[in-house]
Amino acid sequence: MNPELKPATAVTRAEILAGLRMLGLKPGDLAQVHSSLKSFGRVDGGPDAVIDACLDAVGPAGTLMMPTFNHGQREAYETPECIFDIKGTRSVNGLITETFRKRAGVKRSFHPSHPYAAFGPLAEWLIAEHLHLDCFDARSPLGKLCAMNGWIVLLGCGMNACTAVHVAQTIYGMPCVGQRQNPWPMRDPKTCSVNTGWTVIWRDGACPFEFEPVEKRLRERGQFHEIKIGDATVQALRGPHVITAAVELCHEYCPTCKRRPILATGSAAL
């Protein structure tokens, strides 16, 4: 058979759940999932089957969270003015996250560029007060999850999707990101009035230790768990392990790094 015509691997909800169990997830756990649907090959039931498998893994007593960021990308918005709307602004983190945020009972944090969606007993607590914090503050949804020893699960998207690294950088106080320096219009869900929220100004180049050095350190410590589910390489990490390794690397790299927020060089961007 021509390898280009090879049928896509079919993966079921049960197989995804079995893989998550092998990685260590169990009922009652708290987990953030980053995802790529196409990485599996073909999933019977599409994105809903992946979400259901993740919910099965943590059970009714557990809580599932996903990034539903827009990153300021215009295609995420319903209005040409790019006004953030908690119900209407789409996630650009893949079809699984976009499907998840639309589900009944899912809660979404009110943040102009980096909102999270969560479902489960801890959902309300996770998303609370995100608007008034740095994107990846220790008290942000992801910061809270890491503090609670939550899982970071990477479904076919690799370590460069692991935003827990940014929590570590924020805790360290990295000088290359301008926290809450970028104004962004937001629609109040109660009054429909448009107000100003504040988000991050990103650095003017690549960080020297995102993300391969963090992965290398975690692998050396036996804290990087990896299997195949269908065609997808799936990893599971404990949030505090990521934070510890990334803060260590901040201490090694940041004092001599010349990266600074983009606006400091004269150009504007998120």
C-alpha positions in Angstrom: 0.0 0.0 0.0 1.2 3.5 -0.8 2.1 5.0 2.6 0.5 8.2 1.6 -2.8 6.4 1.3 -2.5 4.7 4.7 -5.8 5.1 6.7 -5.6 7.3 9.7 -5.4 5.5 13.0 -8.8 5.2 14.7 -8.7 6.0 18.4 -11.6 5.5 20.8 -12.6 7.3 24.0 -11.8 4.1 25.9 -8.3 3.9 24.5 -7.6 7.5 25.4 -8.9 6.9 28.9 -6.7 3.8 29.2 -3.7 5.8 28.1 -4.4 8.6 30.7 -4.7 5.9 33.4 -1.3 4.5 32.3 0.2 8.0 32.7 -1.1 8.2 36.3 -4.3 10.2 36.2 -7.0 8.9 38.5 -10.4 9.9 39.8 -10.4 13.1 41.9 -7.3 14.6 40.1 -6.9 18.1 38.9 -5.6 18.4 35.3 -4.9 20.9 32.7 -5.0 19.5 29.1 -3.3 21.0 26.1 -4.3 19.2 22.9 -4.1 18.5 19.2 -6.9 16.5 17.7 -5.2 15.7 14.5 -2.2 14.3 16.3 -4.2 11.1 17.2 -4.9 10.3 13.5 -8.6 9.8 13.7 -10.8 9.8 16.9 -14.1 8.1 16.9 -16.5 10.7 18.2 -14.1 13.6 17.4 -13.2 16.3 20.0 -16.1 15.3 22.3 -14.7 11.8 22.7 -11.3 13.3 23.8 -13.0 15.6 26.3 -15.2 12.8 27.6 -12.1 10.6 28.1 -10.4 13.4 30.0 -13.4 13.8 32.2 -13.6 10.1 32.7 -10.0 10.1 33.9 -10.5 12.7 36.6 -14.1 11.5 37.4 -16.9 13.6 39.0 -14.7 14.5 42.0 -11.9 15.8 39.7 -11.6 19.0 37.7 -10.5 19.4 34.1 -9.1 22.7 32.8 -8.1 23.8 29.3 -6.6 26.9 27.8 -9.0 28.9 25.7 -6.6 31.7 24.7 -7.2 34.1 21.9 -3.7 35.7 22.0 -5.1 38.8 20.4 -5.6 37.0 17.1 -8.3 38.7 15.1 -9.9 35.4 13.9 -10.9 34.7 17.5 -13.2 37.7 17.7 -16.8 38.4 16.6 -16.1 42.1 16.2 -13.5 43.9 14.1 -12.6 45.9 17.1 -11.4 42.7 18.8 -13.5 43.2 21.9 -13.1 40.2 24.2 -16.5 38.6 24.9 -16.4 35.7 27.4 -19.1 33.7 25.5 -18.3 34.7 21.9 -14.5 35.0 21.6 -13.2 31.8 20.3 -10.3 29.7 21.5 -7.3 29.5 19.2 -5.8 26.5 21.1 -7.4 23.9 18.9 -10.8 22.3 18.2 -10.8 20.3 21.5 -10.5 23.4 23.6 -13.1 25.3 21.5 -15.5 22.4 21.9 -14.9 22.2 25.6 -15.5 25.9 26.3 -19.0 25.6 24.7 -20.1 22.7 26.9 -22.9 23.2 29.4 -21.5 23.7 32.9 -18.0 24.8 31.8 -16.7 28.0 33.4 -14.4 30.4 31.7 -12.1 33.0 33.3 -12.6 36.6 32.4 -9.3 37.6 30.9 -8.7 39.5 27.6 -6.1 37.3 26.0 -5.5 34.2 28.2 -8.8 32.9 29.5 -9.1 29.3 30.9 -12.1 27.0 30.8 -12.8 24.5 33.6 -15.3 21.9 34.6 -15.7 20.2 38.0 -15.9 21.0 41.7 -12.9 23.4 41.6 -13.8 25.2 38.4 -15.2 28.4 40.0 -12.2 28.6 42.4 -9.7 28.2 39.6 -11.1 30.9 37.3 -11.8 33.5 40.0 -10.2 36.9 39.9 -8.1 36.2 36.8 -8.9 39.6 35.3 -7.0 41.4 38.1 -3.9 39.2 37.9 -0.9 38.7 35.6 -1.7 36.2 32.9 0.3 33.5 34.6 0.4 34.7 38.1 0.8 32.2 40.9 -2.9 32.9 41.7 -4.0 32.6 38.1 -6.0 29.4 37.1 -2.9 27.6 36.1 -0.9 28.9 39.0 -3.5 27.5 41.4 -3.6 24.2 39.6 0.2 23.8 39.9 0.0 24.7 43.6 -2.5 21.9 44.1 -0.1 19.4 42.5 -2.3 19.2 39.4 -1.4 17.4 36.2 -0.2 19.1 33.0 -1.3 16.8 30.1 0.1 17.3 26.6 -2.1 15.4 24.1 0.0 15.3 20.9 1.2 18.9 21.1 4.6 18.7 22.8 6.4 20.5 25.6 6.2 23.9 23.7 2.5 24.0 24.7 3.4 23.7 28.4 2.4 27.2 29.7 3.2 26.2 33.3 6.7 27.3 32.3 5.3 30.9 32.1 3.9 30.5 35.7 7.5 29.8 36.8 8.8 32.8 34.9 6.2 35.1 36.4 7.0 33.8 39.9 10.7 34.5 39.2 9.9 38.0 38.0 11.3 37.7 34.5 12.2 41.2 33.0 11.4 40.2 29.4 7.6 40.4 29.8 5.5 43.5 30.5 2.8 42.3 32.9 -0.5 44.1 32.7 0.9 46.8 30.3 -1.3 46.1 27.2 -4.8 47.6 27.3 -7.6 45.5 25.7 -11.3 46.1 25.3 -13.6 43.7 27.1 -17.4 43.4 27.1 -18.9 43.1 30.6 -21.1 39.9 30.5 -23.6 41.5 32.9 -24.0 45.0 31.5 -22.7 44.5 28.0 -20.7 47.7 28.4 -17.1 47.8 27.0 -14.4 48.4 29.5 -10.6 48.1 29.4 -8.8 45.1 30.6 -5.0 44.6 30.8 -2.9 41.9 29.4 0.8 41.1 28.8 3.4 42.6 26.4 5.5 39.7 25.2 9.3 39.6 24.8 11.2 40.7 21.7 12.6 37.3 20.9 12.8 33.6 21.8 13.5 32.6 25.4 16.7 30.6 25.6 15.2 27.9 27.8 11.7 27.5 26.5 11.0 24.6 26.4 13.5 21.9 25.6 15.8 22.6 28.6 12.8 22.3 31.0 11.9 19.0 29.4 15.5 17.7 29.6 15.6 18.5 33.3 12.3 16.8 34.0 13.4 13.7 32.0 16.6 13.5 34.0 14.6 13.5 37.2 12.1 10.9 36.1 9.3 13.4 36.2 8.4 13.3 32.5 5.9 10.5 31.7 5.2 9.7 28.0 3.2 7.1 26.0 1.6 6.8 22.5 -2.1 6.9 22.1 -3.0 6.2 18.5 -0.6 8.4 16.5 -0.2 10.9 19.3 2.7 11.2 21.7 1.1 12.1 25.0 2.9 13.4 28.1 1.9 14.0 31.6 3.8 16.2 34.1 3.1 17.4 37.6 2.6 21.1 37.8 5.0 21.8 40.7 7.7 19.7 39.0 7.5 22.0 36.0 7.6 25.1 38.2 10.7 23.9 40.1 12.7 23.1 37.0 11.7 26.3 35.2 12.5 28.6 38.2 15.9 26.9 38.4 16.5 27.7 34.8 15.3 31.3 35.3 18.0 31.7 37.9 20.6 30.4 35.4 19.5 32.3 32.3 17.6 35.4 33.2 20.3 37.5 34.9 22.4 37.8 31.7 19.5 37.6 29.1 18.9 40.7 27.0 15.3 40.0 26.0 12.9 42.7 26.9 9.2 43.5 26.2 8.4 44.2 22.6 7.2 47.8 23.3 10.6 48.6 24.8 12.0 48.3 21.3 9.4 50.6 19.8 6.9 48.2 18.2 3.5 47.2 19.6 2.1 43.7 19.8 0.6 41.2 22.2 
